[in-house]
Amino acid sequence: MYDHVLVPVDGSDEATHAARRGLELARQFGATVDVLHVVGRKTLRLTETADERRRLRERGERVLDEIEELASELDQPVTTELTEGTPASRIGEYAEERNADLVVIGRQGVTGLGKRLLGGVTEGVLATSDVPVFVVPHGDRTTEDEDADYARVLLPTDGSENATAAARHAATVARTYGSTVHVLNVVDLQASGGLFSAGGLEREFVERLESEGQEAIEEVADEVAGTASGVEVRTAVERTTSFEGAAAGIHEYVTDNDIDLVVMGSHGRSNLQRQVIGSVASTVLRTVDVPVVVVTRPSP
């Protein structure tokens, strides 16, 4: 599934960490890798002299050289490209031009303000890309001295088509890494019962929600098994009463089960615009400290 990986970098520690994870992933899949640095058009407009513009481009070349050196250490060939434009848009365009199967990017870049915030470029790529996006937090539990081991992969589902589309990606990773896939449905009692959800929902109603959740995970579990036979699959339906909804249940499951990677659709049942990342995926990306693959369109 992953034959061509795009790794955008901006010189930040988070981008370099993400690049390492992207290079390791590409090596596992035998994929080719493009490494891209975009000199922002807005930044170029703020320069006053040709010398300042030249220094910006030279900085970009140094960033690419650093990743090329890292790739050499990991024995992963890469192609590098320096370009100009609006970073998020240019990354999406380049991914399409190069027929990339996956974009690997840090959760925040040089302008990131805090661990719990997504970087502006990352958000832009997620909002506009038709290519699945692998978002890597700087604080993931794997050290720089060891390759990532995605032994436990979490696949949340709400029964939507977009969530089901993520199953092929989770199965592909599991087959390559020998992972166990955890398929999870979170029953969001706040969304289902409003202000009275903490104790006011009838037992039969909650049981019906859990039954629907069970059907959703069984469908996705079958999809995983059909894509990668022999992969171990575990299923769970969990309740949450958090005002952060299903994302809180996913976060709790990640922590309690030592999940190494989350694979999920960009939006679920309640999201109407395909190109706007859903609230559940957005909150998960901001709160979990493991990489997240966001599948932005149904797999062909």
C-alpha positions as a Markdown table, in Angstrom:
| # | Residue | x | y | z |
|---|---|---|---|---|
| 1 | Met | 0.0 | 0.0 | 0.0 |
| 2 | Tyr | 2.8 | 2.4 | 0.8 |
| 3 | Asp | 5.1 | 2.5 | -2.3 |
| 4 | His | 5.9 | 6.3 | -2.3 |
| 5 | Val | 6.2 | 8.3 | 0.9 |
| 6 | Leu | 6.5 | 12.1 | 1.1 |
| 7 | Val | 8.3 | 13.7 | 4.1 |
| 8 | Pro | 7.9 | 17.5 | 4.4 |
| 9 | Val | 10.5 | 19.1 | 6.7 |
| 10 | Asp | 11.0 | 22.6 | 8.0 |
| 11 | Gly | 14.1 | 22.3 | 10.1 |
| 12 | Ser | 12.4 | 21.8 | 13.5 |
| 13 | Asp | 13.2 | 19.0 | 15.9 |
| 14 | Glu | 9.7 | 17.7 | 15.5 |
| 15 | Ala | 10.0 | 17.6 | 11.7 |
| 16 | Thr | 13.3 | 15.8 | 11.9 |
| 17 | His | 11.9 | 13.2 | 14.4 |
| 18 | Ala | 8.9 | 12.7 | 12.0 |
| 19 | Ala | 11.3 | 12.3 | 9.1 |
| 20 | Arg | 13.2 | 9.5 | 11.0 |
| 21 | Arg | 9.9 | 7.7 | 11.5 |
| 22 | Gly | 8.9 | 8.2 | 7.9 |
| 23 | Leu | 12.2 | 6.8 | 6.7 |
| 24 | Glu | 12.0 | 3.8 | 8.9 |
| 25 | Leu | 8.5 | 3.1 | 7.7 |
| 26 | Ala | 9.5 | 3.5 | 4.1 |
| 27 | Arg | 12.4 | 1.0 | 4.6 |
| 28 | Gln | 9.9 | -1.5 | 6.1 |
| 29 | Phe | 7.6 | -1.2 | 3.1 |
| 30 | Gly | 10.4 | -0.9 | 0.5 |
| 31 | Ala | 9.0 | 2.5 | -0.5 |
| 32 | Thr | 10.6 | 5.4 | -2.3 |
| 33 | Val | 10.9 | 8.6 | -0.4 |
| 34 | Asp | 10.6 | 12.3 | -1.4 |
| 35 | Val | 11.8 | 14.8 | 1.1 |
| 36 | Leu | 10.4 | 18.3 | 0.6 |
| 37 | His | 11.2 | 21.7 | 2.0 |
| 38 | Val | 8.9 | 24.6 | 1.1 |
| 39 | Val | 10.2 | 28.2 | 1.4 |
| 40 | Gly | 7.1 | 30.1 | 2.4 |
| 41 | Arg | 5.9 | 32.6 | -0.1 |
| 42 | Lys | 4.8 | 34.9 | 2.7 |
| 43 | Thr | 8.2 | 34.7 | 4.3 |
| 44 | Leu | 9.8 | 35.5 | 0.9 |
| 45 | Arg | 7.6 | 38.6 | 0.6 |
| 46 | Leu | 8.9 | 39.9 | 3.9 |
| 47 | Thr | 12.5 | 39.9 | 2.7 |
| 48 | Glu | 14.0 | 43.1 | 1.5 |
| 49 | Thr | 17.1 | 42.1 | -0.4 |
| 50 | Ala | 18.1 | 39.3 | -2.8 |
| 51 | Asp | 20.7 | 38.3 | -0.2 |
| 52 | Glu | 18.0 | 37.6 | 2.4 |
| 53 | Arg | 16.1 | 35.5 | -0.1 |
| 54 | Arg | 19.3 | 33.6 | -1.0 |
| 55 | Arg | 19.9 | 32.9 | 2.7 |
| 56 | Leu | 16.3 | 31.5 | 3.1 |
| 57 | Arg | 16.9 | 29.1 | 0.2 |
| 58 | Glu | 20.4 | 28.1 | 1.6 |
| 59 | Arg | 18.7 | 27.3 | 4.9 |
| 60 | Gly | 16.3 | 25.1 | 3.1 |
| 61 | Glu | 19.1 | 23.3 | 1.3 |
| 62 | Arg | 20.8 | 22.7 | 4.7 |
| 63 | Val | 17.6 | 21.3 | 6.1 |
| 64 | Leu | 17.3 | 18.9 | 3.2 |
| 65 | Asp | 21.0 | 17.9 | 3.5 |
| 66 | Glu | 20.5 | 17.0 | 7.2 |
| 67 | Ile | 17.6 | 14.7 | 6.3 |
| 68 | Glu | 19.6 | 13.2 | 3.4 |
| 69 | Glu | 22.4 | 12.4 | 5.9 |
| 70 | Leu | 19.9 | 10.8 | 8.3 |
| 71 | Ala | 18.5 | 8.8 | 5.4 |
| 72 | Ser | 22.0 | 7.6 | 4.5 |
| 73 | Glu | 22.5 | 6.4 | 8.1 |
| 74 | Leu | 19.3 | 4.5 | 7.9 |
| 75 | Asp | 20.2 | 3.1 | 4.5 |
| 76 | Gln | 17.1 | 4.6 | 2.9 |
| 77 | Pro | 17.6 | 6.3 | -0.5 |
| 78 | Val | 15.7 | 9.6 | -0.8 |
| 79 | Thr | 15.0 | 12.3 | -3.4 |
| 80 | Thr | 15.1 | 15.9 | -2.1 |
| 81 | Glu | 13.2 | 19.0 | -3.4 |
| 82 | Leu | 13.3 | 22.6 | -2.5 |
| 83 | Thr | 10.3 | 24.6 | -3.7 |
| 84 | Glu | 8.4 | 27.8 | -2.9 |
| 85 | Gly | 4.8 | 28.5 | -2.1 |
| 86 | Thr | 2.2 | 28.3 | 0.7 |
| 87 | Pro | 3.6 | 25.3 | 2.7 |
| 88 | Ala | 0.4 | 23.3 | 3.3 |
| 89 | Ser | -1.0 | 23.8 | -0.2 |
| 90 | Arg | 2.4 | 23.1 | -1.8 |
| 91 | Ile | 2.8 | 19.9 | 0.2 |
| 92 | Gly | -0.6 | 18.7 | -1.0 |
| 93 | Glu | 0.1 | 19.6 | -4.6 |
| 94 | Tyr | 3.5 | 17.9 | -4.5 |
| 95 | Ala | 2.0 | 14.7 | -3.0 |
| 96 | Glu | -0.5 | 14.6 | -5.9 |
| 97 | Glu | 2.2 | 15.4 | -8.5 |
| 98 | Arg | 4.4 | 12.6 | -7.2 |
| 99 | Asn | 1.6 | 10.1 | -6.7 |
| 100 | Ala | 2.5 | 9.8 | -3.0 |
| 101 | Asp | 0.7 | 7.1 | -1.0 |
| 102 | Leu | 1.4 | 8.6 | 2.4 |
| 103 | Val | 2.6 | 12.0 | 3.8 |
| 104 | Val | 4.6 | 11.8 | 7.0 |
| 105 | Ile | 4.7 | 15.0 | 9.0 |
| 106 | Gly | 5.4 | 16.3 | 12.5 |
| 107 | Arg | 2.5 | 17.3 | 14.7 |
| 108 | Gln | 3.9 | 20.8 | 15.0 |
| 109 | Gly | 6.8 | 22.7 | 13.3 |
| 110 | Val | 8.9 | 25.7 | 13.9 |
| 111 | Thr | 5.9 | 27.9 | 14.8 |
| 112 | Gly | 4.3 | 25.3 | 17.2 |
| 113 | Leu | 3.3 | 26.9 | 20.5 |
| 114 | Gly | 2.8 | 23.8 | 22.7 |
| 115 | Lys | 2.6 | 20.1 | 22.8 |
| 116 | Arg | -1.2 | 20.1 | 22.8 |
| 117 | Leu | -1.5 | 22.2 | 19.6 |
| 118 | Leu | -1.3 | 21.1 | 16.0 |
| 119 | Gly | 1.0 | 23.1 | 13.9 |
| 120 | Gly | -0.6 | 25.4 | 11.3 |
| 121 | Val | 1.0 | 23.6 | 8.3 |
| 122 | Thr | 0.1 | 20.2 | 9.7 |
| 123 | Glu | -3.5 | 21.3 | 10.1 |
| 124 | Gly | -3.5 | 22.7 | 6.6 |
| 125 | Val | -2.2 | 19.4 | 5.1 |
| 126 | Leu | -4.8 | 17.4 | 7.1 |
| 127 | Ala | -7.6 | 19.7 | 5.9 |
| 128 | Thr | -6.8 | 19.6 | 2.2 |
| 129 | Ser | -4.9 | 16.4 | 1.4 |
| 130 | Asp | -6.4 | 13.5 | -0.4 |
| 131 | Val | -3.4 | 11.4 | 0.7 |
| 132 | Pro | -3.4 | 9.6 | 4.1 |
| 133 | Val | -1.3 | 11.6 | 6.6 |
| 134 | Phe | 1.0 | 10.0 | 9.2 |
| 135 | Val | 1.2 | 12.6 | 12.1 |
| 136 | Val | 4.2 | 12.1 | 14.5 |
| 137 | Pro | 4.4 | 13.8 | 17.9 |
| 138 | His | 7.9 | 14.7 | 19.1 |
| 139 | Gly | 7.1 | 13.0 | 22.4 |
| 140 | Asp | 6.3 | 9.5 | 21.2 |
| 141 | Arg | 7.7 | 6.8 | 23.5 |
| 142 | Thr | 10.3 | 5.4 | 21.0 |
| 143 | Thr | 13.8 | 6.8 | 21.4 |
| 144 | Glu | 15.9 | 8.1 | 18.5 |
| 145 | Asp | 18.3 | 5.1 | 19.0 |
| 146 | Glu | 15.6 | 2.5 | 18.1 |
| 147 | Asp | 13.2 | 1.9 | 15.3 |
| 148 | Ala | 9.5 | 2.3 | 16.0 |
| 149 | Asp | 7.8 | -0.9 | 16.8 |
| 150 | Tyr | 4.0 | -0.7 | 16.1 |
| 151 | Ala | 3.1 | -3.9 | 18.0 |
| 152 | Arg | -0.3 | -2.6 | 19.0 |
| 153 | Val | -2.4 | -0.7 | 16.5 |
| 154 | Leu | -5.7 | 0.9 | 17.4 |
| 155 | Leu | -8.4 | 1.3 | 14.8 |
| 156 | Pro | -11.4 | 3.3 | 16.2 |
| 157 | Thr | -14.7 | 3.0 | 14.3 |
| 158 | Asp | -18.1 | 4.6 | 14.5 |
| 159 | Gly | -19.5 | 2.6 | 11.7 |
| 160 | Ser | -19.0 | 5.2 | 9.0 |
| 161 | Glu | -17.6 | 4.6 | 5.6 |
| 162 | Asn | -14.6 | 6.8 | 6.4 |
| 163 | Ala | -13.8 | 4.8 | 9.5 |
| 164 | Thr | -14.1 | 1.5 | 7.6 |
| 165 | Ala | -11.7 | 2.8 | 4.9 |
| 166 | Ala | -9.0 | 3.1 | 7.6 |
| 167 | Ala | -9.2 | -0.7 | 8.2 |
| 168 | Arg | -7.0 | -1.5 | 5.1 |
| 169 | His | -4.3 | 0.8 | 6.4 |
| 170 | Ala | -4.3 | -0.7 | 9.8 |
| 171 | Ala | -4.2 | -4.2 | 8.4 |
| 172 | Thr | -1.3 | -3.3 | 6.1 |
| 173 | Val | 0.7 | -1.9 | 9.0 |
| 174 | Ala | -0.1 | -4.9 | 11.1 |
| 175 | Arg | 0.9 | -7.4 | 8.4 |
| 176 | Thr | 4.2 | -5.6 | 8.0 |
| 177 | Tyr | 5.1 | -5.2 | 11.7 |
| 178 | Gly | 3.4 | -8.3 | 13.1 |
| 179 | Ser | 1.0 | -6.1 | 15.1 |
| 180 | Thr | -2.1 | -6.8 | 17.0 |
| 181 | Val | -5.0 | -4.6 | 15.8 |
| 182 | His | -7.4 | -3.3 | 18.4 |
| 183 | Val | -10.8 | -2.3 | 16.9 |
| 184 | Leu | -12.6 | 0.1 | 19.2 |
| 185 | Asn | -16.0 | 1.7 | 19.3 |
| 186 | Val | -16.7 | 4.4 | 21.9 |
| 187 | Val | -20.2 | 5.0 | 23.0 |
| 188 | Asp | -20.4 | 8.7 | 23.6 |
| 189 | Leu | -23.1 | 9.1 | 26.2 |
| 190 | Gln | -22.9 | 12.9 | 26.3 |
| 191 | Ala | -23.6 | 13.1 | 22.6 |
| 192 | Ser | -26.4 | 10.6 | 22.9 |
| 193 | Gly | -28.1 | 11.9 | 26.0 |
| 194 | Gly | -27.1 | 15.6 | 26.3 |
| 195 | Leu | -27.1 | 17.0 | 29.8 |
| 196 | Phe | -28.7 | 14.0 | 31.3 |
| 197 | Ser | -26.2 | 11.4 | 29.9 |
| 198 | Ala | -24.4 | 11.0 | 33.2 |
| 199 | Gly | -27.2 | 9.0 | 34.7 |
| 200 | Gly | -30.4 | 9.7 | 32.9 |
| 201 | Leu | -30.3 | 7.4 | 29.9 |
| 202 | Glu | -32.4 | 4.3 | 30.0 |
| 203 | Arg | -30.5 | 1.0 | 30.2 |
| 204 | Glu | -32.2 | -0.3 | 27.0 |
| 205 | Phe | -31.1 | 2.8 | 25.0 |
| 206 | Val | -27.4 | 2.4 | 26.2 |
| 207 | Glu | -27.5 | -1.3 | 25.4 |
| 208 | Arg | -28.8 | -0.5 | 21.9 |
| 209 | Leu | -25.9 | 1.9 | 21.4 |
| 210 | Glu | -23.5 | -0.8 | 22.5 |
| 211 | Ser | -25.1 | -3.3 | 20.2 |
| 212 | Glu | -24.7 | -0.9 | 17.3 |
| 213 | Gly | -21.1 | -0.4 | 18.3 |
| 214 | Gln | -20.5 | -4.1 | 18.4 |
| 215 | Glu | -21.8 | -4.4 | 14.8 |
| 216 | Ala | -19.5 | -1.6 | 13.7 |
| 217 | Ile | -16.4 | -3.2 | 15.2 |
| 218 | Glu | -17.3 | -6.7 | 13.8 |
| 219 | Glu | -17.6 | -5.2 | 10.3 |
| 220 | Val | -14.2 | -3.5 | 10.6 |
| 221 | Ala | -12.6 | -6.6 | 12.2 |
| 222 | Asp | -13.8 | -8.6 | 9.2 |
| 223 | Glu | -12.3 | -6.0 | 6.8 |
| 224 | Val | -8.9 | -6.3 | 8.7 |
| 225 | Ala | -9.0 | -10.1 | 8.5 |
| 226 | Gly | -9.9 | -10.0 | 4.8 |
| 227 | Thr | -7.0 | -7.7 | 4.1 |
| 228 | Ala | -4.3 | -9.4 | 6.2 |
| 229 | Ser | -5.2 | -12.9 | 7.2 |
| 230 | Gly | -3.5 | -14.2 | 10.3 |
| 231 | Val | -3.3 | -10.8 | 12.0 |
| 232 | Glu | -4.5 | -10.9 | 15.6 |
| 233 | Val | -7.6 | -8.7 | 16.1 |
| 234 | Arg | -9.1 | -7.7 | 19.4 |
| 235 | Thr | -12.4 | -5.8 | 19.8 |
| 236 | Ala | -13.9 | -3.6 | 22.4 |
| 237 | Val | -16.9 | -1.3 | 23.0 |
| 238 | Glu | -16.3 | 1.3 | 25.7 |
| 239 | Arg | -18.5 | 4.0 | 27.2 |
| 240 | Thr | -17.5 | 7.5 | 27.9 |
| 241 | Thr | -19.3 | 10.4 | 29.6 |
| 242 | Ser | -16.5 | 12.9 | 28.9 |
| 243 | Phe | -17.5 | 16.2 | 27.4 |
| 244 | Glu | -14.6 | 15.5 | 24.9 |
| 245 | Gly | -16.7 | 12.7 | 23.6 |
| 246 | Ala | -15.3 | 9.7 | 21.7 |
| 247 | Ala | -11.9 | 11.2 | 21.5 |
| 248 | Ala | -11.6 | 10.9 | 25.3 |
| 249 | Gly | -12.5 | 7.3 | 25.1 |
| 250 | Ile | -9.8 | 6.7 | 22.4 |
| 251 | His | -7.2 | 8.6 | 24.5 |
| 252 | Glu | -8.0 | 6.5 | 27.5 |
| 253 | Tyr | -7.8 | 3.3 | 25.5 |
| 254 | Val | -4.4 | 4.3 | 24.0 |
| 255 | Thr | -3.0 | 4.9 | 27.5 |
| 256 | Asp | -4.5 | 1.8 | 29.2 |
| 257 | Asn | -3.5 | -0.6 | 26.4 |
| 258 | Asp | 0.0 | 0.8 | 25.5 |
| 259 | Ile | -1.1 | 1.5 | 22.0 |
| 260 | Asp | 1.8 | 2.3 | 19.6 |
| 261 | Leu | -0.1 | 3.7 | 16.6 |
| 262 | Val | -3.7 | 4.9 | 15.9 |
| 263 | Val | -5.2 | 4.6 | 12.5 |
| 264 | Met | -8.5 | 6.4 | 11.9 |
| 265 | Gly | -10.7 | 8.1 | 9.4 |
| 266 | Ser | -10.5 | 11.9 | 9.1 |
| 267 | His | -14.2 | 12.3 | 10.0 |
| 268 | Gly | -17.2 | 10.1 | 10.9 |
| 269 | Arg | -20.9 | 10.1 | 10.8 |
| 270 | Ser | -21.6 | 13.6 | 11.8 |
| 271 | Asn | -19.1 | 15.4 | 9.5 |
| 272 | Leu | -20.6 | 16.6 | 6.2 |
| 273 | Gln | -17.6 | 18.2 | 4.5 |
| 274 | Arg | -15.0 | 15.7 | 3.3 |
| 275 | Gln | -12.2 | 18.2 | 3.3 |
| 276 | Val | -12.6 | 19.4 | 6.9 |
| 277 | Ile | -11.0 | 17.2 | 9.5 |
| 278 | Gly | -13.5 | 15.9 | 12.0 |
| 279 | Ser | -13.6 | 16.9 | 15.6 |
| 280 | Val | -12.8 | 13.4 | 16.9 |
| 281 | Ala | -9.7 | 13.0 | 14.8 |
| 282 | Ser | -8.6 | 16.6 | 15.5 |
| 283 | Thr | -8.9 | 16.1 | 19.3 |
| 284 | Val | -7.1 | 12.7 | 19.2 |
| 285 | Leu | -4.3 | 14.2 | 17.2 |
| 286 | Arg | -3.9 | 16.9 | 19.8 |
| 287 | Thr | -4.0 | 14.7 | 22.9 |
| 288 | Val | -2.4 | 11.3 | 22.3 |
| 289 | Asp | 1.4 | 10.9 | 22.4 |
| 290 | Val | 1.6 | 8.2 | 19.7 |
| 291 | Pro | 1.7 | 8.6 | 15.9 |
| 292 | Val | -1.7 | 8.8 | 14.2 |
| 293 | Val | -2.5 | 7.8 | 10.6 |
| 294 | Val | -5.4 | 9.9 | 9.3 |
| 295 | Val | -7.1 | 8.4 | 6.3 |
| 296 | Thr | -8.6 | 11.3 | 4.4 |
| 297 | Arg | -10.6 | 9.4 | 1.8 |
| 298 | Pro | -11.9 | 5.8 | 1.2 |
| 299 | Ser | -9.2 | 3.5 | 0.0 |
| 300 | Pro | -9.6 | 2.4 | -3.7 |
